[in-house]
Amino acid sequence: MIKEVETNSPADLSGLKPGDKILAIDGEDVTESDNSYVVELLRDALLNYREIELTVMNTVEYNIFSKYTKNNLSTDSRKLMI
């Protein structure tokens, strides 16, 4: 879950908000991944000036979504390019 978004950062400008849950990075499901792995993927993209695609949900959407299924990420989520 995203805890903080720096003002005017690529994350902020793309619409990420505190409380958003990252579901996938470049199509790779990270819902069960360790936080340090997710941070590593994000840092790698930042350090290499590489654009990435994040699939995210806000906390309320994620809580509802996870009660039903985690197999349909594209229908119930937002995709953001950072």
N, C-alpha and C positions, 0 to 999 in steps of 0.2 A: 504494500500500500504506500502511496506517495504521502509523505509527511509534510513536506515543505516544497514550495515552488518559488524560485528566485524571480523577483520582478524583472521583466524585460529579457529573461533568458529564453532560449529556444523552446523550452518546455512551456513557459508562461505564454509566449506568443502563439504556440500551437493550441492552447486551450486546456492544458493539464491543470488540475486543481488538487489541493490537498484533500486526501480521502479517496482519490481515484485509485483503482486497482488495476495494475498492468496484467493483462491476460496473455498477451503474446508480443514478442519482439521479432520483427521481420518474419512473421508467420510461425515462429517457434512457440509452442505453448509453454508458458512459464508459471502457470497457476500453482504447480506443485514444486517449483524450483526454490532453492535456498535463496534468501535475500542477497547474500554475497555474490551469487552467480548472476543475478539480475543486475546488480550494481556493476559488476565486471563487464557485462555486455554493453551497458549504457556508457560506461567510462571509455571503453574501447572505441565506440562510435564517436564520442566527443573528442578524444585524443587524435583520432585519425580523420577528423572533419568529415565523417561519413553520415549521410542522411539515413535514418531508420524509420520503420513503420511500427508504431505501437498500437495495439488493440487494447482499449481500456474501458472500464465501467466505473461509475461512481459507486460508493459503498452500498447505497440503497438498492441500486440495480443489481449489483453483484450478489447481495444477500438473497434477493428474490431468484435470480438466475441460478445460483448454486443449489437451491432447493429442488430444481427441476432437472437440469442437465448442464454439463460442461462441454458438450459435443457440438454446439452450434454457436461458435464465437462470433461469426460475422453478422448474424441477424440481430443479436441483442447487444451490440457493442459499438463503440466509436473507434474509427481508425484515424490516427493522427500521424502526419509526417513531421519528423523533427530533424 
